[in-house]
Amino acid sequence: MSTSLAWDERYAGGDFQFGEAPNLFLPSQAHRLKPGMRALAVGDGEGRNGVWLARQGLAATSVDWSAVGLAKARALAQRYGVMLETVTADLSRWDWPEARFDVIAWIFVHLPPEDRAIACAQAVRALAPGGLLLLECFTPAQEGRRSGGPKDRALLWSRALVERHFAGLEVLELLEGTVMLDEGPRHQGVAEVVRAVLKK
Ligand SMILES: C[S@@+](CC[C@H](N)C(=O)[O-])C[C@H]1O[C@@H](n2cnc3c(N)ncnc32)[C@H](O)[C@@H]1O
């Protein structure tokens, strides 16, 4: 079972487990982002995505249950000279703000089904009208590949799960398929993902 302590242990040490550069899908959506937008990077770990959003001029917040990961996120932000708010919280229990964010980045966050349902509903609530949800996660086709992702099949995402959990949002892009990951030591090689751009 995944726990905050297990993630703290993974993040202990100097290396960035998923690299310091953002997940590649995020910059591919740069044309939708504007300085001053309020962004939330959920399950942001060591902060590579929240820091990239801050570097684009967005007011970025990273939330994760690993205090160790978020300490590295703050150090990364400081290195780039950008502001990053960090919140240490369990996504299934966090008191999510309402209608606060213009962008939510949900990158490789794989929760047990009950927690996922809670966090997804809260993410929809936390989006401001017109706000965007940008998601990339592993699908069941990733099973057996060594390029990352949870071992527990129940945690994997799919196009159908995106449609179910975010039924209230407009689909701008929704694709399931094969990509090449080159993200630190933990995400390397051919991988099976779902990518979504959804609008409130
Ligand atoms: C695969 S890592 C991805 C980290 C980051 N999104 C990235 O792409 O670099 C998954 C992250 O989700 C966080 N996480 C998992 N379950 C969580 C929960 N219930 N509440 C908050 N964070 C959680 C972990 O601590 C970890 O940082």
The ligand as an SDF file (V2000), in Angstrom:
LIG
                    3D

 27 29  0  0  0  0  0  0  0  0999 V2000
    4.3620    8.9810   -9.2340 C   0  0  0  0  0  0  0  0  0  0  0  0
    4.5580   10.3160   -8.1090 S   0  0  0  0  0  0  0  0  0  0  0  0
    4.3640   11.6910   -9.2280 C   0  0  0  0  0  0  0  0  0  0  0  0
    4.8700   12.9770   -8.6650 C   0  0  0  0  0  0  0  0  0  0  0  0
    4.6400   14.1910   -9.5740 C   0  0  0  0  0  0  0  0  0  0  0  0
    3.2500   14.3390   -9.9280 N   0  0  0  0  0  0  0  0  0  0  0  0
    5.4870   14.1160  -10.8030 C   0  0  0  0  0  0  0  0  0  0  0  0
    4.9320   13.8550  -11.8870 O   0  0  0  0  0  0  0  0  0  0  0  0
    6.7140   14.3090  -10.6990 O   0  0  0  0  0  0  0  0  0  0  0  0
    3.0030   10.2860   -7.2290 C   0  0  0  0  0  0  0  0  0  0  0  0
    2.9030   11.3590   -6.1570 C   0  0  0  0  0  0  0  0  0  0  0  0
    1.5870   11.3030   -5.5940 O   0  0  0  0  0  0  0  0  0  0  0  0
    1.7040   11.5230   -4.1960 C   0  0  0  0  0  0  0  0  0  0  0  0
    0.5210   10.9150   -3.5490 N   0  0  0  0  0  0  0  0  0  0  0  0
    0.1000    9.6370   -3.6490 C   0  0  0  0  0  0  0  0  0  0  0  0
   -1.0240    9.4630   -2.9180 N   0  0  0  0  0  0  0  0  0  0  0  0
   -1.3010   10.6740   -2.3500 C   0  0  0  0  0  0  0  0  0  0  0  0
   -2.3300   11.1270   -1.4910 C   0  0  0  0  0  0  0  0  0  0  0  0
   -3.3110   10.3100   -1.0560 N   0  0  0  0  0  0  0  0  0  0  0  0
   -2.3200   12.4200   -1.1080 N   0  0  0  0  0  0  0  0  0  0  0  0
   -1.3240   13.2540   -1.5230 C   0  0  0  0  0  0  0  0  0  0  0  0
   -0.3240   12.8820   -2.3400 N   0  0  0  0  0  0  0  0  0  0  0  0
   -0.3150   11.5940   -2.7520 C   0  0  0  0  0  0  0  0  0  0  0  0
    3.0100   10.8670   -3.8030 C   0  0  0  0  0  0  0  0  0  0  0  0
    3.5290   11.3590   -2.5870 O   0  0  0  0  0  0  0  0  0  0  0  0
    3.8720   11.1970   -5.0200 C   0  0  0  0  0  0  0  0  0  0  0  0
    4.5660   12.4070   -4.8090 O   0  0  0  0  0  0  0  0  0  0  0  0
  1  2  1  0
  2  3  1  0
  2 10  1  0
  3  4  1  0
  4  5  1  0
  5  6  1  0
  5  7  1  0
  7  8  2  0
  7  9  1  0
 10 11  1  0
 11 12  1  0
 11 26  1  0
 12 13  1  0
 13 14  1  0
 13 24  1  0
 14 15  1  0
 14 23  1  0
 15 16  2  0
 16 17  1  0
 17 18  1  0
 17 23  2  0
 18 19  1  0
 18 20  2  0
 20 21  1  0
 21 22  2  0
 22 23  1  0
 24 25  1  0
 24 26  1  0
 26 27  1  0
M  CHG  2   2   1   9  -1
M  END
$$$$
